[in-house]
Amino acid sequence: MNLLENLAPHWWWLIAAGLLAILEIFAPGIFLVWIAMAAAVVGIVLAFVDLSFPLQAVLFAVLAFAAVFSGRAYYARNPVRNDDPDLNARAARLIGKTVTVEEAIENGQGRVRVGDGVWNARGPDLPAGSRVTIVAADGTCLNVAPADPPPSVS
């Protein structure tokens, strides 16, 4: 335990930076990494300059704020692109699927069965059991159109 008592202050900041970086790995969110960088910079500064703890805390707070702000600004300008932009937009992933009307669509409102769940739906009035195609998603409400157009009367 004597080793921990004799540890220089900059090592505590560097250890904190390492722990925060490890936490970011287990709880990803691209947030703790910026705080870890701030702690690492404070540790590096303390290796060369002796600062009181209140100054260390202020330096850490300023660097953490600047790092988080800069990181968010960077990702706002350079969004991460992926092959599936609707990965976390479940409703948007349903567009184009054909589903069944669970509760009749009356006055433009009803419910449709999607897999083992039921979603609110908007569309033309249709009886329960009709087949519809999802044409758009507005939050948790699906906009639908008849899957089979009604036969034309000649």
Long-range contacts (C-beta under 8 A, 24 or more apart in sequence): 8-46, 8-47, 9-46, 9-53, 9-56, 10-42, 10-43, 10-44, 10-45, 10-46, 10-47, 11-43, 12-43, 13-39, 13-40, 13-42, 13-43, 13-46, 13-56, 13-60, 14-39, 14-40, 14-43, 14-44, 16-43, 17-43, 30-71, 30-75, 31-68, 33-71, 34-64, 34-67, 34-68, 34-70, 34-71, 35-64, 35-67, 35-68, 37-63, 37-67, 38-63, 38-64, 38-66, 38-67, 39-64, 89-137, 91-119, 91-137, 91-138, 91-139, 91-140, 91-142, 92-137, 94-134, 94-137, 94-142, 95-134, 95-135, 95-136, 95-137, 96-133, 96-134, 97-133, 97-134, 98-131, 98-132, 98-133, 98-134, 98-147, 99-131, 99-132, 99-133, 99-134, 99-144, 100-129, 100-130, 100-131, 100-132, 101-126, 101-127, 101-128, 101-129, 101-130, 101-131, 101-132, 101-144, 102-128, 103-128, 104-128, 105-130, 105-144, 112-142, 112-144, 114-142
